Amino acid sequence: MRHPIDIDYVSKAIVGTVSPVLGVITSFQEQIEWHLRVASLLVGLAVGIMSLVAMVKKLRRR
């Protein structure tokens, strides 16, 4: 026979698991933001270089 799910127990388990994870994410927030900024800068530079190479190739064909 199945026991009914104890909502109070489940909610305490979820909160107990999620709280430390949120604490770790909050403590590393500055480092995560820095990595995201650097990654977006590198992607922007790569797109700019690819566009420049495409324009140079197009000009050389003419």
C-alpha positions as a Markdown table, in Angstrom:
| # | Residue | x | y | z |
|---|---|---|---|---|
| 1 | Met | 0.0 | 0.0 | 0.0 |
| 2 | Arg | 1.3 | 3.4 | -1.0 |
| 3 | His | 1.6 | 6.1 | 1.6 |
| 4 | Pro | 0.3 | 9.5 | 0.7 |
| 5 | Ile | 3.0 | 12.1 | -0.2 |
| 6 | Asp | 3.8 | 14.3 | 2.7 |
| 7 | Ile | 3.9 | 17.8 | 1.2 |
| 8 | Asp | 5.6 | 19.3 | 4.2 |
| 9 | Tyr | 8.4 | 16.8 | 4.0 |
| 10 | Val | 8.8 | 17.2 | 0.3 |
| 11 | Ser | 8.9 | 21.0 | 0.6 |
| 12 | Lys | 11.5 | 20.9 | 3.4 |
| 13 | Ala | 13.6 | 18.5 | 1.2 |
| 14 | Ile | 13.4 | 20.8 | -1.8 |
| 15 | Val | 14.3 | 23.9 | 0.2 |
| 16 | Gly | 17.1 | 22.1 | 2.0 |
| 17 | Thr | 18.6 | 21.1 | -1.3 |
| 18 | Val | 18.1 | 24.4 | -3.2 |
| 19 | Ser | 19.3 | 26.7 | -0.5 |
| 20 | Pro | 23.0 | 25.7 | -0.6 |
| 21 | Val | 23.0 | 25.7 | -4.4 |
| 22 | Leu | 21.7 | 29.3 | -4.4 |
| 23 | Gly | 24.3 | 30.3 | -1.8 |
| 24 | Val | 27.1 | 28.9 | -4.0 |
| 25 | Ile | 25.7 | 30.7 | -7.1 |
| 26 | Thr | 25.3 | 33.9 | -5.2 |
| 27 | Ser | 28.9 | 33.8 | -3.8 |
| 28 | Phe | 30.3 | 33.1 | -7.3 |
| 29 | Gln | 28.1 | 35.7 | -9.1 |
| 30 | Glu | 30.9 | 38.2 | -9.7 |
| 31 | Gln | 33.2 | 35.5 | -11.2 |
| 32 | Ile | 30.3 | 34.2 | -13.4 |
| 33 | Glu | 29.5 | 37.7 | -14.6 |
| 34 | Trp | 33.2 | 38.3 | -15.5 |
| 35 | His | 33.4 | 35.1 | -17.5 |
| 36 | Leu | 30.2 | 35.9 | -19.3 |
| 37 | Arg | 31.5 | 39.4 | -20.2 |
| 38 | Val | 34.8 | 38.0 | -21.5 |
| 39 | Ala | 33.0 | 35.3 | -23.5 |
| 40 | Ser | 30.7 | 37.8 | -25.1 |
| 41 | Leu | 33.6 | 40.0 | -25.9 |
| 42 | Leu | 35.4 | 37.1 | -27.6 |
| 43 | Val | 32.3 | 36.1 | -29.6 |
| 44 | Gly | 31.9 | 39.8 | -30.7 |
| 45 | Leu | 35.6 | 39.9 | -31.8 |
| 46 | Ala | 35.2 | 36.6 | -33.7 |
| 47 | Val | 32.1 | 37.9 | -35.5 |
| 48 | Gly | 33.9 | 41.1 | -36.4 |
| 49 | Ile | 37.0 | 39.3 | -37.7 |
| 50 | Met | 34.8 | 36.9 | -39.8 |
| 51 | Ser | 32.9 | 39.9 | -41.3 |
| 52 | Leu | 36.2 | 41.7 | -42.1 |
| 53 | Val | 37.6 | 38.6 | -43.8 |
| 54 | Ala | 34.3 | 38.2 | -45.8 |
| 55 | Met | 34.5 | 41.8 | -46.9 |
| 56 | Val | 38.1 | 41.6 | -47.9 |
| 57 | Lys | 37.4 | 38.4 | -50.0 |
| 58 | Lys | 34.5 | 40.1 | -51.7 |
| 59 | Leu | 36.6 | 43.2 | -52.6 |
| 60 | Arg | 39.4 | 41.0 | -54.0 |
| 61 | Arg | 37.0 | 39.3 | -56.4 |
| 62 | Arg | 36.0 | 42.6 | -58.0 |
